[in-house]
Amino acid sequence: MTAPVIEIIPVASIDVVNPRARNRRVFKEIVTSVAELGLKRPITVRRKSEDGEPRYDLVCGQGRLEAYQTLGQREIPAIVVEASSEDSAIMSLVENCARRQHRAIDLLHDIEGLKSRGYDYDEIARKTGLTVEYVKGVISLLEHGEHRLLRAVEAGQVPVSIALMISQAEDTEVQAVLQQAYEEKLLRGQRLMAAKKLIEQRRRRGKGYRTGPRRVEGPTLSSNALLRAYREDVDRKKILIRKSNATKGRLTFVIEALRKLFAEHDFVALLEAERLDTLPKNLAQRMQS
């Protein structure tokens, strides 16, 4: 196999040998990225030995090729390799295996990596296709270890501006932040409920996510301690059962007393005159049964 060469080749001369079905949302993002930022990486094709005009089989880059076709482009940069059909199939397989789905937090850490290499906010925004405000917010959240908030931002549950306000607020001020977001119509309905759940998890479990096996804090329980804990739990359940039976007995007494009282026509007439002849639904159903 010879060294690859980048050429500008006609889009119409490329054949997709093994087309893959593509998620529409993902494809739309590819088209938008190509339209706004250009092609970040050439596609890879292999030259076919045919008479007449040269033709190529696509090895890697179906999404980029289809994005160019959607945008009406007639030519595309391509790495042209001299390979057999078997070799190109293996290259395509390796490319697909390497294209794993990154977690949102990994992609956001890439922004932090660009910042650590000396790129300013404007350059990072231009390279990633994000807004400067979004980039600043992400870097600030990363610097403070706010991985839970970052996941919510990437999932579209919480705007980055609200995530920043939450990260900078004290526990007693978080509710005021949610109230402001609600009044400004930034968090409503399911998004507001998700934000409340996120804040509670952040308060109880911390800003980030633990990795690796959980550590067991405190001394190991002995068999005697475990048996004592079991007996204490049994005793608590016995007390709960006794209270339940006592409550059931009182409820039965009340129902029977009311049933006898409601059998008295004078008593019922007095209740109706005072508009006290209604009962809670559950109690009325028990009396009827």
Summary of the structure (lengths in Angstrom):
residues: 289
radius of gyration: 33.8
end to end distance: 87.4
largest distance: 109.9
contacts: 703
relative contact order: 0.06
helix: 61%
strand: 9%
